[in-house]
Amino acid sequence: MLNRRLLRIKAMQSIYAFKQNEESDFYLALEKMSEDFRFELNMIGKTEAPRMKVEEDIATQIFKNAVFPDETVEVNTSLLSDKSKEIANEVIHFYKTKRNNDYTHHKRKMVKEAESIYDRYLMFLRFFEEMVLLDKPTGIFTSNKVISCLLRSTKLQKLIATKELKWDPVIAKRWHKLFYKEEGILSELSEQEHNFEGDRLRFRILVRDFLFKNEIVLSHFEEDDINWAENKSILKSMLINTIKSVEEGACEDAELFLLSRNWEEDRIFFQQLFELYLLEENYYEKLITEKTKTWSADRIAIIDKILMKLAICEMMNFPNIPVKVSINEYIDISKSYSTPKSGQYINGMLDEISKKLSDEGKLKKSGRGLIDNK
């Protein structure tokens, strides 16, 4: 089952990508501002260059005030011509439109990528069905009782049929031949006992040492999945745990990993996490800046800052999640996605910020959210 840590990671990745796009949109808008004023200057003549430079500077500041309302700088709009005001408004609209489009894109993509992990998990199981079809009657795939048992799962066959999951026959044949050239794996497989538990171990070795170690196979997944580095360990764990759950004599009822116990609830959770983060980002930034004592906030690693803001967002907006759970989750994520010292730093910062928010009555917890919350 996909857990919420994966969803938090997907939220972090999506916010990071969106912020990169947002910065790009900002500079594209500034470039458009300059181009529009250059075009206007060419229309009215270069003798107006000094006046147009003043008006461009004012229009640019109007745009920046619209983008960063918390950093507003007063400007004298009476010095602007109607055309210059029009340019400023057009650039603001240009920026907001691009930003809104990027926001919608990354929010949808975030959900799609989480769902695609489950489809890839099913594709891995479908892979073994392909190997059985290509194998000899006494081949390693065909003779494996655990693989045969799992493939008889009514849930698996229904999902494969519903989603119309298929492997490229060329790739399937190539990998089937590739596997039988793996002398080290073949030798290890031959050493296992010839019973159901021995076949369970063989199945595990196939997953561990072929699907997740063979360089040609890994290269395929790296090219096909932009987030393979993150998804690899998740998928491997899902497959290994599926193999553990197969029980002899209960093949048709073999358990599969679910996308989630309650995918609708989990999907809403990390969509709201994405939305609320971006809605209140400036406030979270202020909280971090206030607690940064030894260096300026802009020197904090970007990922660290996103993780801390996500943790603050979660602490403040999800009453049923304990504060310590939120803090620990983002500390653990930082160990894989940021610097070696990030976990300790994030822990210290979030501990101080959570105490401040608690003292101010801004952490309202209920139900499970009250656990270990003192």
C-alpha atoms as one frame of an Amber mdcrd trajectory, in Angstrom:
protein
   0.000   0.000   0.000   1.243   3.459  -0.815   1.833   5.356   2.401   1.592
   9.062   3.060   5.354   9.489   3.003   5.245   8.871  -0.729   2.519  11.503
  -1.038   4.605  13.976   0.958   7.556  13.286  -1.329   5.376  13.829  -4.402
   4.101  17.090  -2.918   7.685  18.227  -2.271   8.766  17.343  -5.813   5.754
  19.097  -7.331   6.246  22.252  -5.266   9.940  22.356  -6.156   9.113  22.015
  -9.868   6.366  24.630  -9.622   8.666  27.122  -7.862  11.235  26.652 -10.637
   8.524  27.399 -13.219   7.279  30.340 -11.181  10.754  31.909 -11.192  11.019
  31.323 -14.938   7.593  32.933 -15.457   8.742  35.985 -13.483  11.791  36.550
 -15.679   9.808  35.891 -18.847   7.376  38.586 -17.742  10.232  41.039 -17.122
  11.592  40.224 -20.570   8.166  40.879 -22.081   8.035  44.219 -20.254  11.358
  45.281 -21.805  10.318  44.104 -25.271   6.996  45.942 -25.081   8.684  49.191
 -24.049  11.311  48.813 -26.785   8.542  48.353 -29.338   6.716  51.430 -28.010
   9.923  53.485 -28.146  10.451  52.482 -31.782   6.914  53.677 -32.535   7.231
  57.136 -30.947  10.888  57.865 -31.702  14.148  57.603 -29.774  13.988  61.225
 -28.605  11.519  59.942 -26.001  14.030  57.427 -24.634  14.650  59.209 -21.270
  10.915  59.479 -20.523  10.262  55.891 -21.600  13.080  54.639 -19.371  11.454
  56.314 -16.351   8.060  54.876 -17.290   9.515  51.386 -17.824  11.108  51.473
 -14.368   7.802  52.503 -12.794   5.832  49.893 -14.758   8.363  47.226 -13.737
   7.938  48.132 -10.079   4.140  48.001 -10.447   4.555  44.462 -11.784   6.875
  43.495  -8.906   4.401  44.947  -6.393   1.680  42.755  -7.901   3.894  39.650
  -7.674   5.347  40.390  -4.217   2.628  42.340  -2.329   4.493  41.926   0.978
   7.457  43.841  -0.475   5.513  46.728  -2.044   7.516  49.801  -3.057   5.620
  53.070  -3.530   5.644  54.441  -7.091   4.317  57.605  -8.699   1.790  56.308
 -11.214   0.919  59.843 -12.315   4.132  59.799 -14.379   2.820  56.935 -16.518
   1.143  57.386 -19.875  -1.996  55.375 -20.612   0.050  53.144 -22.902   2.590
  52.407 -20.187  -0.198  51.538 -17.747  -1.607  49.206 -20.387   1.774  47.504
 -20.797   2.106  47.039 -17.025  -1.373  45.491 -16.778  -0.725  43.198 -19.754
   2.517  41.924 -18.219   0.803  41.275 -14.872  -1.920  39.329 -16.706   0.741
  37.461 -18.719   2.554  36.398 -15.549  -0.578  35.399 -13.616  -1.879  33.354
 -16.544   1.381  31.429 -16.924   1.644  30.912 -13.170  -1.950  29.650 -12.926
  -1.357  27.252 -15.821   1.807  25.917 -14.166  -0.032  25.572 -10.852  -2.798
  23.500 -12.438  -0.288  21.417 -14.411   1.840  20.461 -11.408  -1.147  19.766
  -9.179  -2.620  17.366 -11.741   0.760  15.815 -12.520   1.377  15.177  -8.818
  -1.746  13.008  -8.553  -1.078  11.291 -11.852   2.467  10.332 -10.830   1.288
   8.824  -7.544  -1.319   6.778  -9.395   1.221   5.767 -12.048   3.378   4.066
  -9.401   0.563   1.606  -8.798   0.185   0.982 -12.526   3.922   0.309 -12.726
   3.624  -2.141  -9.827   0.942  -4.022 -11.768   3.145  -3.890 -14.869   5.939
  -5.598 -12.939   3.547  -8.409 -12.024   2.377  -8.530 -15.630   6.049  -8.925
 -16.614   6.218 -12.305 -14.884   3.137 -13.418 -16.779   4.976 -12.520 -20.001
   8.021 -14.483 -18.853   5.866 -17.552 -18.177   4.363 -17.336 -21.672   7.844
 -17.143 -23.215   9.385 -19.822 -20.982   9.881 -23.517 -21.564   7.611 -25.948
 -19.626  10.471 -26.641 -17.233  11.815 -23.096 -17.250  12.537 -21.053 -14.128
   9.456 -18.862 -14.538   7.040 -21.603 -15.591   8.061 -24.025 -12.844   7.929
 -21.446 -10.039   4.899 -22.337  -7.900   4.679 -18.897  -6.234   4.672 -17.068
  -9.576   2.008 -19.452 -10.879  -0.030 -18.969  -7.722   0.147 -15.173  -7.839
  -0.791 -15.066 -11.521  -3.995 -16.950 -10.703  -5.119 -14.069  -8.463  -8.545
 -12.950  -9.629  -7.788  -9.408  -8.422  -4.601  -9.238 -10.478  -6.184 -10.558
 -13.641  -9.119  -8.178 -13.279  -6.838  -5.166 -12.790  -4.609  -6.136 -15.720
  -7.654  -6.526 -17.958  -9.314  -3.314 -16.750  -6.190  -1.202 -17.190  -5.200
  -3.030 -20.410  -1.603  -3.373 -19.219   0.718  -4.861 -21.824   4.443  -5.209
 -22.344   6.151  -4.473 -25.631   6.691  -8.032 -26.980  10.134  -7.057 -28.303
  11.286  -5.930 -24.845   9.739  -8.994 -23.187  11.582 -11.394 -25.525  14.845
  -9.464 -25.161  14.694  -9.513 -21.365  13.735 -13.189 -21.306  16.931 -14.009
 -23.233  18.886 -11.535 -21.128  17.796 -13.248 -17.908  19.048 -16.677 -19.022
  22.495 -15.161 -19.569  22.697 -14.090 -15.896  24.916 -16.941 -14.687  25.246
 -15.570 -11.163  21.474 -15.389 -10.671  20.916 -18.782 -12.280  23.488 -20.326
  -9.942  21.870 -18.775  -6.870  18.415 -19.930  -7.964  19.594 -23.518  -8.375
  20.739 -23.609  -4.757  17.244 -23.087  -3.309  15.027 -25.909  -2.078  12.469
 -27.367  -4.471   9.290 -26.489  -2.589   6.872 -23.560  -2.260   9.092 -21.649
   0.151  12.120 -22.271  -2.066  10.159 -20.878  -5.008   9.177 -17.859  -2.902
  12.860 -17.144  -2.353  13.561 -17.686  -6.078  10.806 -15.185  -6.942  12.372
 -12.672  -4.557  15.797 -13.164  -6.139  14.304 -12.587  -9.610  12.893  -9.276
  -8.445  15.902  -8.178  -6.414  18.761  -9.244  -8.674  17.261  -9.006 -12.142
  14.555  -6.345 -12.261  16.328  -4.032  -9.830  20.001  -4.710 -10.576  20.440
  -5.567 -14.250  21.898  -2.473 -15.927  19.935  -2.881 -19.185  16.656  -3.286
 -17.305  17.412  -0.338 -15.012  18.374   1.820 -17.989  14.949   1.159 -19.511
  13.131   2.287 -16.365  15.352   5.335 -15.917  14.479   6.498 -19.434  10.794
   5.696 -19.019  10.261   7.206 -15.547  11.698  10.637 -14.729  11.271   9.891
 -11.003  12.739   6.386 -11.146  15.386   7.183  -8.518  12.593   7.864  -6.003
  10.105   5.270  -7.240  12.587   2.394  -7.450  12.745   1.602  -3.727   8.979
   2.027  -3.330   8.221  -0.423  -6.141  10.795  -2.921  -4.940   9.238  -2.895
  -1.479   5.739  -3.347  -2.924   6.842  -6.365  -4.969   8.819  -8.021  -2.149
   5.883  -7.661   0.237   3.514  -9.052  -2.376   5.732 -12.124  -2.729   5.687
 -12.573   1.062   1.890 -12.481   1.140   1.275 -15.295  -1.402  -0.098 -18.369
   0.380  -0.149 -21.852  -1.075  -3.718 -23.049  -1.505  -5.165 -19.524  -1.657
  -3.954 -18.474  -5.091  -7.199 -17.066  -6.466  -7.481 -14.867  -3.358  -3.830
 -13.774  -3.331  -3.525 -10.305  -1.805  -2.137  -7.404  -3.807  -0.932  -4.039
  -2.684  -3.706  -1.455  -2.782  -3.098   2.048  -4.044  -4.301   3.150  -0.617
  -6.765   2.048   2.058  -8.713   5.157   1.142  -7.245   6.705  -1.996  -9.895
   9.412  -2.206  -8.986  10.590   1.307  -5.241  10.387   0.660  -5.564  12.142
  -2.693  -7.411  15.027  -1.018  -4.718  15.136   1.702  -1.805  15.790  -0.591
  -3.743  18.019  -2.981  -4.635  20.207  -0.006  -1.017  20.073   1.179   0.070
  21.453  -2.210  -2.661  24.124  -2.268  -2.273  25.328   1.320   1.516  25.436
   1.087   1.381  27.849  -1.851  -1.479  29.850  -0.330   0.377  30.547   2.929
   3.995  30.251   1.773   4.885  33.824   2.712   3.734  33.247   6.297   5.773
  30.047   6.555   8.772  31.924   5.155   8.348  34.550   7.868   8.276  31.905
  10.602  11.508  30.368   9.317  13.210  33.759   8.952  12.325  34.682  12.533
  14.004  31.519  13.831  17.113  31.747  11.656  19.776  33.120  13.939  23.189
  32.363  12.479  22.661  33.151   8.780  20.088  34.675   6.453  17.137  32.525
   5.385  18.141  32.690   1.719  21.229  30.580   2.551  19.092  27.616   3.628
  19.052  24.803   1.048  15.970  25.072  -1.175  14.798  21.535  -0.416  15.262
  22.083   3.331  13.118  25.194   3.167  10.380  23.430   1.196  10.383  20.527
   3.669  10.138  22.867   6.660   7.301  24.825   5.058   5.459  21.604   4.235
   5.835  20.465   7.846   4.512  23.807   9.142   1.639  23.657   6.664   0.780
  20.141   7.790   1.007  21.003  11.487  -1.319  23.968  11.078  -3.917  22.564
   8.682  -4.382  18.858   9.422  -5.833  18.427  12.942  -5.718  14.608  12.917
  -1.944  14.364  12.297   0.233  14.667  15.444   2.893  17.380  15.378   5.663
  14.861  16.040   4.517  12.707  13.119   4.719  15.683  10.750   8.164  16.700
  12.009   9.591  13.163  11.894   8.225  12.481   8.421   9.959  15.506   6.907
  13.183  14.838   8.817  13.252  11.326   7.332  12.551  12.659   3.832  15.418
  15.137   4.189  17.842  12.247   4.796  17.218  11.026   1.247  16.701  14.325
  -0.553  18.952  16.897   1.087  22.313  17.307   2.822  23.721  15.043   5.605
  23.167  17.765   8.213  19.683  18.730   7.046  17.791  16.365   9.350  19.302
  17.799  12.511  18.829  21.385  11.340  15.207  20.821  10.261  14.468  19.077
  13.550  15.757  22.026  15.593  13.937  24.617  13.496  10.604  22.791  13.438
  10.775  22.078  17.156  11.117  25.806  17.897   8.481  26.838  15.360   5.975
  24.231  16.616   6.389  25.518  20.189   5.793  29.086  19.026   2.664  28.101
  17.091   1.400  26.024  20.018   1.911  28.909  22.465  -0.028  31.173  20.082
  -2.890  28.675  19.869  -2.381  28.090  16.146  -2.019  24.297  16.385  -5.509
  22.925  16.829  -5.367  19.140  17.067  -8.089  16.574  17.547  -8.498  12.777
  17.521  -5.239  11.053  16.556  -3.639  14.479  16.224  -3.503  14.728  20.025
  -1.153  11.736  20.334   2.381  12.642  21.513   1.503  16.273  21.020   2.741
  17.695  24.286
